[in-house]
Amino acid sequence: MKTNLSEEALTALDLMSIAASLNSAIDVDFVLKKIGQAAEKMLDSEASAIMLATKDRRHLYFKVASGEKGKALETLTLPVGKGIGGHVAKTRETAVVNDVKADPRFASEFDAASGFTTRSLVCVPMSSRGELIGVIEVLNRRSGPFGPEHVELLTKLAAFAAAAIDNAKTSNEQKNYFSHSLELLAVATEATMPGMGGHTTRAAKLARAIGRTLGIEEYEARMLYYAGLLHDIGYIAFNNPEFLCDLGIQKVSEEQHPFLSTKMLDGIAMFEDALPVILHHHERWDGKGYPDKLSGEAIPLGARILNLVENVEEIRMIGLRGAELYKKALQ
């Protein structure tokens, strides 16, 4: 009895840990991997897999496949309706199979591809708002057959997995909406600056691409993108005497626009890590830039990237202006 209570307590702790991950983790892959590991542990099994439905709901693909042979499954897909997992996806009904060789639905080609030997499994569907998301399955229980208590546990984990995927989808939609809003703000900023059409959006996308190529974290790449969109927003303040007066600026100059940009964004928590990039994007490696005359690696990496992009953009715009002047001369 004492052992059972201990196991129940550990199970509850594992479930609470996963629930906490749903609220704190940004990376859905991390959460799903954690759920797969918990499923193996709680059901005392050799391996687990989480398969997600494609957009057309016609196939399942392996999002998480644990165990020594899991890597081999990452490129494989399963038609909905085929195999035990495909049948569960089609019918939305749980499957408990303690001898897969006796089940005609079993798709042995996945064992052949991975080198893994499946003896038994339990598979549970994952849904959100009535829509199929995928399935989660656990394979080869080490001690005894799979039973109703294992189905109950895996069903709870499936609900956590569905919530993680749904949260990630909502988060991505919000980020996309927010990014589009910032792009519109960038366009509004450019309207006050003749000849700058499309500059900030191009700068933001190019800076992010360079950052990713250099191997920076995705969060840093996002901050770099925001910095690219907003680095010139300070120009709007040039025509706002009240704002300038509050900052003690009597005569505004070109070199103050990075400082003004950061002041306009100051206090917005989600831009906090983008502000150093914005503030220092006109610093130079030799220390002759502005506003703080930083040099070398004292300049934040994101600011160095954005400065490079700014120079490329300046060359591009000079070329465009030259082409326009040449065209006018011919006319």
Legacy VTK file of the C-alpha trace (Angstrom):
# vtk DataFile Version 3.0
C-alpha trace
ASCII
DATASET POLYDATA
POINTS 331 float
0.000 0.000 0.000
2.826 2.369 0.880
4.499 1.690 -2.474
1.286 2.449 -4.400
0.839 5.740 -2.569
4.426 6.634 -3.375
3.891 5.856 -7.064
0.689 7.909 -7.111
2.509 10.834 -5.505
5.285 10.649 -8.098
2.719 10.506 -10.897
0.961 13.573 -9.512
4.278 15.435 -9.316
5.091 14.518 -12.914
1.692 15.758 -14.085
2.086 19.018 -12.151
5.543 19.501 -13.650
4.134 19.117 -17.158
1.258 21.482 -16.360
3.791 24.075 -15.189
5.721 23.619 -18.440
2.598 24.479 -20.424
2.432 27.859 -18.701
6.127 28.708 -18.872
7.683 27.045 -21.925
7.787 28.780 -25.301
9.208 25.755 -27.146
6.412 23.257 -27.874
8.983 20.626 -28.932
10.473 20.762 -25.430
7.051 20.249 -23.826
6.105 17.363 -26.135
9.436 15.644 -25.520
8.853 16.009 -21.785
5.367 14.506 -22.157
6.765 11.565 -24.120
9.394 10.913 -21.449
6.754 11.123 -18.716
4.538 8.660 -20.593
7.343 6.108 -20.753
8.140 6.552 -17.077
4.559 6.451 -15.796
3.596 3.448 -17.908
6.930 1.667 -17.317
7.509 1.243 -21.049
10.388 1.066 -23.507
9.403 3.833 -25.922
6.832 6.474 -26.804
5.793 8.475 -29.846
3.706 11.553 -30.538
2.383 11.748 -34.079
0.718 14.899 -35.385
-1.800 15.228 -38.195
-0.870 17.074 -41.370
-2.931 20.140 -42.307
-5.199 18.108 -44.581
-5.697 15.507 -41.794
-4.787 12.703 -44.217
-1.467 11.642 -42.690
0.341 11.455 -39.366
4.009 12.319 -38.958
6.356 11.666 -36.029
6.857 14.817 -33.965
8.466 13.007 -31.015
9.803 9.455 -31.106
11.827 8.374 -28.102
13.940 5.358 -27.431
17.150 4.315 -29.167
15.444 3.806 -32.546
13.234 6.906 -32.518
15.468 8.982 -34.813
14.802 6.639 -37.731
11.071 7.432 -37.646
11.343 11.212 -38.050
11.029 11.143 -41.848
8.192 8.582 -42.005
4.459 9.258 -42.304
1.396 7.121 -41.645
-1.864 7.513 -43.587
-4.843 8.177 -41.318
-6.757 4.901 -41.145
-3.672 2.705 -41.616
-1.925 0.947 -38.743
-3.068 1.092 -35.148
-2.112 4.755 -34.770
-3.857 5.662 -38.023
-6.974 3.763 -36.930
-7.024 5.652 -33.611
-6.698 8.947 -35.502
-9.578 8.039 -37.815
-11.995 6.713 -35.188
-10.846 8.911 -32.250
-11.023 5.730 -30.144
-8.258 4.523 -27.825
-6.499 1.260 -28.708
-4.979 -1.134 -26.156
-3.053 -3.947 -27.839
-1.040 -6.329 -25.677
-0.006 -8.539 -28.613
0.495 -6.559 -31.814
1.182 -9.699 -33.878
-2.402 -10.763 -33.270
-3.808 -7.410 -34.434
-4.343 -7.115 -38.226
-4.114 -3.302 -38.008
-0.464 -3.361 -36.935
1.880 -1.694 -39.469
5.104 -3.700 -39.202
7.003 -1.539 -41.710
7.795 0.991 -38.990
9.573 -1.675 -36.959
11.435 -2.692 -40.107
12.526 0.898 -40.738
13.652 1.584 -37.172
14.931 -1.808 -36.057
12.644 -1.613 -33.018
10.460 -4.585 -32.064
6.961 -3.639 -30.949
5.259 -6.207 -28.735
2.452 -4.196 -27.155
1.114 -0.659 -27.191
-1.550 1.738 -26.014
-2.546 4.603 -28.307
-4.753 7.601 -27.465
-6.105 10.306 -29.811
-5.301 13.999 -29.296
-7.976 16.555 -30.160
-8.644 20.230 -29.576
-11.990 21.970 -30.115
-13.284 18.885 -31.875
-10.396 18.829 -34.342
-7.864 16.007 -34.667
-4.350 17.011 -33.638
-2.687 13.604 -33.623
-2.090 10.566 -31.427
0.207 9.617 -28.574
1.325 6.039 -28.044
3.464 4.111 -25.586
5.100 0.821 -26.529
6.243 -2.352 -24.784
5.259 -2.217 -21.129
8.061 -3.809 -19.130
5.973 -5.335 -16.341
2.667 -6.888 -17.302
0.021 -5.859 -19.841
-1.447 -2.408 -20.458
-4.703 -1.847 -18.581
-7.436 0.773 -17.973
-5.277 2.683 -15.477
-2.627 3.178 -18.165
-5.240 4.429 -20.616
-6.391 6.954 -18.001
-2.862 8.265 -17.477
-2.074 8.462 -21.183
-5.378 10.252 -21.828
-4.332 12.942 -19.328
-0.961 13.279 -21.030
-2.678 13.481 -24.425
-4.752 16.392 -23.110
-1.558 18.140 -21.980
0.043 17.558 -25.389
-3.023 18.908 -27.205
-2.999 21.987 -24.963
0.714 22.578 -25.649
0.166 22.414 -29.414
-2.920 24.639 -29.213
-1.048 27.177 -27.061
1.848 27.226 -29.510
-0.530 27.782 -32.436
-2.260 30.657 -30.628
1.092 32.152 -29.635
2.355 32.015 -33.226
-0.843 33.636 -34.502
-0.464 36.427 -31.938
3.195 36.937 -32.885
2.275 37.116 -36.571
-0.493 39.644 -35.859
1.882 41.686 -33.711
4.624 41.609 -36.348
2.178 42.817 -39.004
1.112 45.647 -36.676
4.744 46.674 -36.216
5.284 46.592 -39.973
2.342 48.985 -40.389
3.885 51.254 -37.749
7.174 51.127 -39.656
5.357 52.178 -42.834
3.813 55.104 -40.924
7.290 56.118 -39.745
8.658 56.010 -43.288
5.853 58.330 -44.427
7.641 61.130 -42.539
10.941 60.345 -44.299
10.973 60.892 -48.099
12.729 58.209 -50.125
12.643 55.589 -47.344
9.758 53.449 -48.616
10.133 49.855 -47.422
13.497 50.505 -45.752
12.643 49.427 -42.205
10.869 46.213 -43.209
13.755 45.231 -45.491
16.277 46.086 -42.786
14.377 44.057 -40.184
14.098 40.955 -42.360
17.714 41.100 -43.549
19.053 41.660 -40.019
17.056 38.703 -38.718
18.285 36.493 -41.566
21.913 37.433 -40.872
21.432 36.811 -37.152
20.000 33.355 -37.781
22.863 32.552 -40.153
25.293 33.498 -37.376
23.503 31.064 -35.060
21.847 33.412 -32.572
18.916 32.126 -30.498
15.432 32.514 -31.985
14.418 34.934 -29.223
17.396 37.153 -30.094
16.468 36.923 -33.778
12.969 38.123 -32.927
14.356 41.038 -30.887
16.640 41.904 -33.810
13.629 41.897 -36.136
11.705 44.220 -33.801
14.742 46.497 -33.549
14.953 46.621 -37.341
11.317 47.640 -37.624
11.526 50.282 -34.900
15.063 51.673 -35.123
13.947 54.839 -36.945
10.734 55.486 -35.017
12.512 58.322 -33.190
12.185 60.468 -36.315
8.497 60.861 -35.482
9.540 62.765 -32.342
11.324 65.394 -34.438
7.927 67.020 -34.999
6.752 66.674 -31.393
8.044 69.697 -29.422
6.264 68.617 -26.235
7.982 65.202 -26.231
11.374 66.801 -26.941
10.838 69.383 -24.194
10.070 66.630 -21.667
13.471 65.117 -22.515
15.224 68.476 -22.203
16.021 68.659 -25.920
15.820 72.168 -27.344
17.398 71.534 -30.724
17.071 68.076 -32.213
19.741 66.519 -34.446
20.077 63.471 -36.684
22.363 61.753 -34.173
19.644 61.832 -31.511
17.167 59.630 -33.383
18.404 56.316 -31.848
18.044 57.809 -28.350
14.588 59.162 -29.199
13.555 55.768 -30.589
14.450 54.057 -27.310
12.667 56.728 -25.284
9.485 56.242 -27.293
9.636 52.492 -26.587
10.871 52.728 -22.997
8.617 50.948 -20.519
7.256 48.396 -23.016
8.522 45.159 -21.479
8.519 43.072 -24.650
10.935 45.504 -26.370
13.375 45.686 -23.455
16.001 43.465 -25.099
15.624 45.246 -28.452
16.448 48.679 -26.996
20.282 48.250 -26.847
20.241 47.228 -30.518
18.207 50.302 -31.442
20.278 52.668 -29.292
23.652 51.541 -30.647
22.920 50.705 -34.292
24.960 53.739 -35.447
28.052 52.907 -33.372
31.184 52.088 -35.373
33.866 49.467 -34.840
36.517 52.235 -34.638
34.581 54.120 -31.936
33.615 57.053 -34.165
29.897 56.345 -34.199
27.079 57.587 -31.981
25.527 58.057 -29.463
28.116 56.619 -27.012
31.174 56.136 -29.255
31.359 52.439 -28.380
33.956 50.405 -30.244
34.665 46.790 -31.148
32.864 44.072 -29.255
31.539 46.586 -26.738
28.870 47.240 -29.380
26.011 44.719 -28.965
26.081 42.053 -31.692
22.548 42.896 -32.803
23.516 46.558 -33.190
26.532 45.580 -35.308
24.302 43.479 -37.547
21.754 46.272 -37.919
24.533 48.774 -38.658
25.795 46.531 -41.462
22.283 46.273 -42.868
21.865 50.058 -42.633
25.016 50.525 -44.717
23.796 48.046 -47.326
20.441 49.829 -47.431
22.140 53.211 -47.800
24.133 51.966 -50.794
20.947 50.546 -52.301
19.043 53.816 -51.832
21.924 55.890 -53.252
21.839 53.623 -56.291
18.090 54.105 -56.665
18.385 57.877 -56.349
21.186 57.863 -58.923
19.039 55.835 -61.309
16.155 58.262 -60.844
18.387 61.276 -61.540
19.782 59.569 -64.648
16.254 58.809 -65.858
15.192 62.429 -65.330
18.284 63.672 -67.181
17.396 61.502 -70.174
13.885 62.917 -70.190
LINES 1 332
331 0 1 2 3 4 5 6 7 8 9 10 11 12 13 14 15 16 17 18 19 20 21 22 23 24 25 26 27 28 29 30 31 32 33 34 35 36 37 38 39 40 41 42 43 44 45 46 47 48 49 50 51 52 53 54 55 56 57 58 59 60 61 62 63 64 65 66 67 68 69 70 71 72 73 74 75 76 77 78 79 80 81 82 83 84 85 86 87 88 89 90 91 92 93 94 95 96 97 98 99 100 101 102 103 104 105 106 107 108 109 110 111 112 113 114 115 116 117 118 119 120 121 122 123 124 125 126 127 128 129 130 131 132 133 134 135 136 137 138 139 140 141 142 143 144 145 146 147 148 149 150 151 152 153 154 155 156 157 158 159 160 161 162 163 164 165 166 167 168 169 170 171 172 173 174 175 176 177 178 179 180 181 182 183 184 185 186 187 188 189 190 191 192 193 194 195 196 197 198 199 200 201 202 203 204 205 206 207 208 209 210 211 212 213 214 215 216 217 218 219 220 221 222 223 224 225 226 227 228 229 230 231 232 233 234 235 236 237 238 239 240 241 242 243 244 245 246 247 248 249 250 251 252 253 254 255 256 257 258 259 260 261 262 263 264 265 266 267 268 269 270 271 272 273 274 275 276 277 278 279 280 281 282 283 284 285 286 287 288 289 290 291 292 293 294 295 296 297 298 299 300 301 302 303 304 305 306 307 308 309 310 311 312 313 314 315 316 317 318 319 320 321 322 323 324 325 326 327 328 329 330
